[in-house]
Amino acid sequence: MAYVEEKIIGTARVLSDGVCNAYIVDVWTLSSFRHQGIARTMVQTLLNQLKGQHVYLFTDYSVDFYRKLGFIEQPVGLGQVVGNWLVNDE
């Protein structure tokens, strides 16, 4: 996470099996703090902890941003929503 004083201005998470596969999810920067290198620093911090792993992400946005960080587009991907999107019947 990125903070200014005690305010969260950015977040980034990674899911990893700890061995060979990792997925970057939920990279976000508060609009007024974008284009200042915050997301780049958060993503690079995550990548530095994933040596030897295949790191994947899904995005429809900021493709050029991720290319600059070394990501290469891979055209294959499948997905499924189980039940209703973001609705948990419990």
C-alpha positions as CSV (number, residue, x, y, z in Angstrom):
1,M,0.0,0.0,0.0
2,A,1.0,3.6,-0.5
3,Y,0.2,6.3,2.1
4,V,0.4,10.0,2.4
5,E,0.5,10.6,6.1
6,E,-2.2,8.1,7.3
7,K,-4.3,8.2,4.1
8,I,-4.1,5.3,1.7
9,I,-3.4,6.6,-1.8
10,G,-2.6,3.3,-3.5
11,T,-2.9,-0.5,-3.3
12,A,-1.6,-3.5,-5.1
13,R,-1.9,-7.2,-4.3
14,V,-0.4,-10.4,-5.5
15,L,-1.7,-13.9,-5.2
16,S,1.0,-16.6,-5.4
17,D,1.4,-20.3,-4.9
18,G,4.9,-19.5,-3.5
19,V,6.5,-21.7,-6.1
20,C,6.0,-20.9,-9.7
21,N,2.8,-18.9,-10.4
22,A,1.6,-15.5,-9.3
23,Y,-1.2,-13.1,-10.2
24,I,-1.1,-9.4,-9.7
25,V,-4.6,-8.1,-8.8
26,D,-6.2,-4.8,-7.8
27,V,-3.5,-2.2,-8.6
28,W,-5.1,1.1,-7.8
29,T,-3.9,4.7,-7.2
30,L,-6.1,7.6,-6.0
31,S,-6.8,9.7,-9.1
32,S,-5.1,12.9,-7.7
33,F,-1.9,10.9,-7.2
34,R,-1.6,9.2,-10.6
35,H,1.3,9.6,-12.9
36,Q,3.8,10.1,-10.0
37,G,5.3,6.6,-10.1
38,I,3.3,5.2,-7.2
39,A,1.8,2.3,-9.1
40,R,5.1,1.5,-10.7
41,T,6.8,1.4,-7.3
42,M,4.1,-0.8,-5.8
43,V,4.2,-3.3,-8.7
44,Q,8.0,-3.4,-8.8
45,T,8.0,-4.0,-5.0
46,L,5.7,-7.0,-5.6
47,L,7.8,-8.3,-8.5
48,N,10.9,-8.1,-6.5
49,Q,9.4,-10.7,-4.1
50,L,8.5,-13.1,-6.9
51,K,11.8,-14.2,-8.4
52,G,11.5,-17.3,-10.6
53,Q,7.7,-17.1,-10.8
54,H,5.5,-16.6,-13.8
55,V,3.6,-13.4,-13.0
56,Y,0.3,-12.9,-14.8
57,L,-2.3,-10.2,-14.7
58,F,-5.6,-9.4,-16.4
59,T,-6.4,-5.9,-17.4
60,D,-8.4,-3.9,-19.9
61,Y,-6.8,-0.7,-18.8
62,S,-3.3,0.7,-18.7
63,V,-1.8,-1.9,-21.0
64,D,1.0,0.4,-22.0
65,F,1.8,1.0,-18.4
66,Y,2.3,-2.8,-17.8
67,R,4.3,-3.2,-21.0
68,K,6.8,-0.6,-19.7
69,L,7.2,-2.8,-16.6
70,G,8.1,-5.8,-18.8
71,F,4.8,-7.5,-19.2
72,I,4.0,-9.1,-22.6
73,E,0.5,-9.6,-23.8
74,Q,-0.6,-13.2,-23.9
75,P,-3.8,-13.8,-25.8
76,V,-5.1,-16.9,-24.1
77,G,-7.2,-16.7,-21.0
78,L,-10.5,-18.1,-19.7
79,G,-12.8,-17.1,-17.0
80,Q,-16.1,-18.0,-15.3
81,V,-18.3,-16.2,-12.9
82,V,-19.8,-18.7,-10.4
83,G,-23.3,-17.7,-9.4
84,N,-23.9,-13.9,-9.5
85,W,-20.9,-11.6,-9.8
86,L,-19.9,-10.2,-6.4
87,V,-23.0,-11.7,-4.8
88,N,-22.5,-14.2,-2.0
89,D,-25.6,-16.2,-1.0
90,E,-24.3,-17.0,2.5
